[in-house]
Amino acid sequence: MIGDEVEVTILSVTQDQVRVGIKAPREIPIHRQEVYQAIVRQNQRASYSTPPSPDLLDRLKLADLTRKQK
């Protein structure tokens, strides 16, 4: 369990693959890491109508590091 609302289940294990099931409320987005990173990159590109400030870049890097540590 992750919190009270997200349930993670190992569905099957083979030599080179693990199938994971995730049951969560619809309002909680669930993405594989590479899909999530693509969404983040796309959102960042969409928000760059002007060059980002160094402070914003530092906050984005810190947020990314925090996510990786979880």
Secondary structure by P-SEA (a helix, b strand, c coil): cccccbbbbbccccccbbbbbbbccccbbbbcaaaaaaaaaaaaaaaccccccaaaaaaaaaaaaaaaac
